[in-house]
Amino acid sequence: MLELFTLGEGHYDEADVQAAARALSGWTLDPASGTARFDPRRHDDGVKVFRGRSGHWGLDGILAILLEQPRTAEFVVEKLWVELISPQPDPAQVSRLAGVFREGGYAIRPVLRELLSSDAFWAEAHRGTLIKSPVELIVGTLRRFDLPAPPDRQLVQLGRQMGQDLLDPPDVKGWRGHMAWIDTDRLLLREQFLRRVTRDLADESARAGRDWAVLDPAVTAGLLWSASEGASLSAPSDETTGEAGLRAGLVEAILDPRYQLK
């Protein structure tokens, strides 16, 4: 609770861990239903000192104290930043967004709105600095280009092979993300998946009469390529024109390694 979900490593001490453990005594997991339940007979109701405050704390009291800590809001905002913007949070922006988070009663929607409309989110310097997770790569590609999805079991197996077994993270911390998604085996699996799905985009869609030309080439180029100086490419080029040329350009773009970034 302290390390992974509220304060983060280095922002609490052993006395806080001991006090919180005493406060949470009596809580157990029902093995049949999987729900938490409280047995007051097993609860330590003695005085505990947590984060410098003394009282007969239980679960609600501990959580209330944690939500009063500015660091809790900052920690959650840092997690959102690393997931949506870049691997290294901006301390000044984190502090500002944490204030929005606290003022909004820890509601996620207001702080997400502020984060996604911020200059940092749209900054060219942050484009292509994160690596798509297997779910983002698989589901995002199928949805973005309206491609026929393999059976659900195959999709789950694909995610598992790429390192993201849905509903079964490696531990309570969850998936590490970013560079952890990439190794020699997983990189090959990711490329193989993209090659399989782009066959439909390049070939089967034409035979089926799908109108891929509704995707404007200029808009598509902006979605797929980084526009930052020194790392930009023009829209994928092809000597053919019209729908066939657009399909060919899209396939070329999707198979570029940068497509796996966000």
C-alpha positions as CSV (number, residue, x, y, z in Angstrom):
1,M,0.0,0.0,0.0
2,L,2.7,2.5,0.9
3,E,5.3,1.6,-1.7
4,L,3.2,0.8,-4.7
5,F,0.0,2.8,-4.4
6,T,0.3,5.9,-2.2
7,L,3.7,7.3,-1.2
8,G,6.3,5.4,-3.2
9,E,9.6,4.0,-2.1
10,G,11.7,6.2,0.1
11,H,8.8,8.2,1.4
12,Y,7.9,6.2,4.6
13,D,9.9,4.4,7.2
14,E,9.7,1.1,9.1
15,A,7.6,2.6,11.9
16,D,5.0,3.5,9.4
17,V,4.9,0.0,8.0
18,Q,4.5,-1.5,11.5
19,A,1.8,1.0,12.4
20,A,-0.1,0.4,9.2
21,A,0.2,-3.4,9.6
22,R,-1.4,-3.1,13.1
23,A,-4.1,-0.9,11.7
24,L,-5.0,-3.4,9.0
25,S,-5.0,-6.3,11.4
26,G,-8.4,-8.2,11.3
27,W,-8.8,-7.8,7.6
28,T,-8.8,-11.2,5.8
29,L,-9.7,-12.5,2.3
30,D,-12.7,-14.8,1.9
31,P,-11.2,-17.7,-0.1
32,A,-14.7,-18.6,-1.5
33,S,-15.8,-15.2,-2.7
34,G,-12.5,-13.4,-3.0
35,T,-13.8,-10.4,-1.1
36,A,-12.2,-8.7,1.9
37,R,-13.9,-9.0,5.3
38,F,-13.2,-7.6,8.7
39,D,-13.0,-9.7,11.9
40,P,-12.9,-7.2,14.8
41,R,-11.8,-10.0,17.2
42,R,-8.5,-10.1,15.4
43,H,-8.0,-6.3,15.2
44,D,-5.3,-4.5,17.2
45,D,-7.2,-1.4,18.6
46,G,-4.3,0.0,20.5
47,V,-2.7,3.4,19.9
48,K,-0.5,3.6,16.8
49,V,1.8,6.3,15.5
50,F,1.5,6.7,11.8
51,R,3.1,9.4,9.8
52,G,3.7,11.3,13.0
53,R,0.1,11.1,14.1
54,S,-1.1,9.1,17.2
55,G,-4.5,7.4,17.4
56,H,-6.5,4.2,17.5
57,W,-6.1,3.9,13.8
58,G,-7.9,1.3,11.7
59,L,-8.0,1.0,7.9
60,D,-10.1,4.2,7.3
61,G,-7.9,6.2,9.5
62,I,-4.7,5.1,7.8
63,L,-6.2,5.8,4.4
64,A,-7.4,9.3,5.5
65,I,-3.9,10.2,6.7
66,L,-2.4,9.0,3.4
67,L,-4.8,11.1,1.4
68,E,-3.7,14.1,3.4
69,Q,-0.1,13.6,2.3
70,P,0.8,15.8,-0.8
71,R,3.2,13.0,-1.8
72,T,0.2,10.6,-2.5
73,A,-1.2,12.8,-5.2
74,E,2.2,13.4,-6.7
75,F,2.9,9.7,-6.8
76,V,-0.3,8.9,-8.7
77,V,0.3,11.8,-11.1
78,E,3.9,10.5,-11.7
79,K,2.4,7.1,-12.7
80,L,0.0,8.8,-15.1
81,W,2.8,10.9,-16.6
82,V,5.0,7.8,-17.2
83,E,2.1,6.0,-18.8
84,L,1.0,8.8,-21.0
85,I,3.7,11.3,-21.6
86,S,7.4,10.3,-21.1
87,P,9.6,8.1,-18.9
88,Q,10.8,11.1,-16.8
89,P,8.1,13.2,-15.1
90,D,8.5,17.0,-14.9
91,P,8.6,17.8,-11.2
92,A,7.1,21.3,-11.6
93,Q,4.2,19.9,-13.7
94,V,3.7,17.0,-11.4
95,S,3.3,19.4,-8.5
96,R,0.8,21.4,-10.4
97,L,-1.2,18.4,-11.5
98,A,-1.1,16.9,-8.0
99,G,-2.8,20.1,-6.8
100,V,-5.6,19.6,-9.3
101,F,-5.8,16.0,-8.2
102,R,-6.2,16.9,-4.5
103,E,-8.6,19.8,-5.2
104,G,-10.8,17.4,-7.2
105,G,-11.1,15.0,-4.3
106,Y,-8.8,12.5,-5.9
107,A,-11.2,12.0,-8.9
108,I,-9.3,10.8,-11.9
109,R,-11.3,12.5,-14.6
110,P,-10.2,16.2,-13.7
111,V,-6.5,15.4,-13.5
112,L,-6.6,13.3,-16.7
113,R,-8.4,16.2,-18.5
114,E,-5.7,18.6,-17.3
115,L,-2.9,16.1,-18.2
116,L,-4.2,15.3,-21.7
117,S,-4.7,19.0,-22.6
118,S,-1.3,20.1,-21.3
119,D,1.5,21.4,-23.5
120,A,3.7,18.5,-22.2
121,F,1.3,15.8,-23.6
122,W,1.3,17.4,-27.1
123,A,5.0,18.4,-27.1
124,E,6.9,17.0,-30.1
125,A,9.8,16.2,-27.7
126,H,7.6,13.6,-26.0
127,R,6.4,11.8,-29.1
128,G,7.9,8.4,-29.6
129,T,9.4,8.3,-26.1
130,L,7.2,5.4,-24.8
131,I,6.8,1.9,-26.0
132,K,3.3,0.5,-26.7
133,S,2.3,-2.3,-24.4
134,P,1.2,-5.6,-26.1
135,V,-2.5,-4.6,-25.5
136,E,-2.0,-1.2,-27.0
137,L,-0.1,-2.7,-30.0
138,I,-2.6,-5.5,-30.7
139,V,-5.9,-3.9,-29.9
140,G,-4.9,-0.5,-31.0
141,T,-3.8,-1.7,-34.4
142,L,-6.9,-3.7,-35.0
143,R,-9.2,-0.9,-34.0
144,R,-7.4,1.9,-35.6
145,F,-7.4,0.3,-39.0
146,D,-10.6,-1.6,-38.7
147,L,-8.9,-5.0,-39.3
148,P,-10.6,-8.3,-38.7
149,A,-9.7,-9.6,-35.2
150,P,-8.4,-13.1,-34.6
151,P,-10.4,-15.2,-32.2
152,D,-10.3,-14.0,-28.6
153,R,-8.2,-16.9,-27.4
154,Q,-5.6,-16.1,-30.0
155,L,-5.5,-12.4,-28.9
156,V,-5.0,-13.4,-25.3
157,Q,-2.3,-15.9,-26.3
158,L,-0.6,-13.2,-28.3
159,G,-0.5,-10.8,-25.4
160,R,0.8,-13.6,-23.1
161,Q,3.6,-14.3,-25.5
162,M,4.5,-10.7,-25.8
163,G,4.7,-10.4,-22.0
164,Q,1.3,-9.1,-21.0
165,D,-1.0,-11.9,-19.7
166,L,-4.2,-10.1,-19.0
167,L,-5.5,-10.2,-15.4
168,D,-2.3,-12.1,-14.4
169,P,0.6,-9.6,-13.9
170,P,3.9,-10.9,-12.6
171,D,3.3,-9.6,-9.1
172,V,1.4,-7.0,-7.2
173,K,3.4,-4.2,-8.8
174,G,2.0,-5.1,-12.2
175,W,3.8,-5.0,-15.5
176,R,7.0,-3.0,-15.5
177,G,6.2,-1.5,-18.9
178,H,8.3,0.6,-21.3
179,M,11.7,-1.1,-22.0
180,A,10.5,-4.2,-20.3
181,W,8.2,-4.9,-23.2
182,I,11.2,-5.4,-25.5
183,D,13.7,-8.2,-25.8
184,T,14.8,-10.3,-28.7
185,D,12.0,-12.8,-28.6
186,R,9.2,-10.3,-27.9
187,L,10.4,-7.9,-30.5
188,L,10.2,-10.6,-33.1
189,L,6.7,-11.6,-32.0
190,R,5.5,-8.0,-32.2
191,E,6.9,-7.7,-35.8
192,Q,5.3,-11.0,-36.8
193,F,1.9,-9.9,-35.5
194,L,2.1,-6.6,-37.4
195,R,3.1,-8.4,-40.6
196,R,0.1,-10.8,-40.3
197,V,-2.4,-8.0,-39.8
198,T,-1.0,-5.8,-42.5
199,R,-1.5,-8.6,-45.1
200,D,-5.2,-7.9,-44.7
201,L,-4.7,-4.2,-45.0
202,A,-2.6,-4.6,-48.1
203,D,-4.4,-7.5,-49.9
204,E,-7.6,-8.9,-48.5
205,S,-9.2,-5.4,-47.9
206,A,-8.8,-4.6,-51.6
207,R,-10.5,-7.8,-52.7
208,A,-13.2,-7.2,-50.2
209,G,-13.8,-3.7,-51.5
210,R,-13.0,-1.8,-48.3
211,D,-12.7,1.9,-48.8
212,W,-9.4,2.7,-47.1
213,A,-9.1,5.9,-49.0
214,V,-11.4,7.6,-46.4
215,L,-8.2,7.9,-44.4
216,D,-6.6,11.1,-45.7
217,P,-2.9,10.4,-46.4
218,A,-1.7,13.7,-44.7
219,V,-3.7,12.9,-41.5
220,T,-2.4,9.3,-41.6
221,A,1.2,10.5,-41.9
222,G,0.7,12.7,-38.8
223,L,-0.7,9.9,-36.8
224,L,2.1,7.4,-37.7
225,W,5.2,9.5,-38.0
226,S,7.0,11.7,-35.5
227,A,7.2,15.3,-36.7
228,S,10.1,16.2,-34.5
229,E,13.1,17.7,-36.1
230,G,15.8,15.1,-36.8
231,A,13.4,12.2,-36.4
232,S,10.7,12.9,-38.9
233,L,9.7,11.2,-42.1
234,S,7.4,12.4,-44.8
235,A,4.3,10.5,-45.4
236,P,5.0,6.9,-46.6
237,S,5.6,7.2,-50.4
238,D,4.5,4.9,-53.2
239,E,4.5,5.3,-56.9
240,T,0.9,4.2,-57.1
241,T,-1.9,6.6,-56.2
242,G,-5.4,6.4,-54.8
243,E,-6.5,3.7,-52.4
244,A,-3.8,1.2,-53.4
245,G,-1.1,3.7,-52.8
246,L,-2.6,4.6,-49.4
247,R,-2.8,1.0,-48.4
248,A,0.8,0.5,-49.4
249,G,1.9,3.5,-47.5
250,L,0.0,2.5,-44.4
251,V,1.7,-1.0,-44.5
252,E,5.1,0.6,-44.8
253,A,4.4,2.9,-41.9
254,I,3.0,0.2,-39.6
255,L,6.0,-2.0,-40.2
256,D,8.4,0.8,-39.3
257,P,9.8,0.2,-35.8
258,R,8.7,3.6,-34.7
259,Y,5.1,2.5,-35.1
260,Q,5.6,0.6,-31.9
261,L,6.3,3.8,-30.0
262,K,3.8,6.3,-28.6
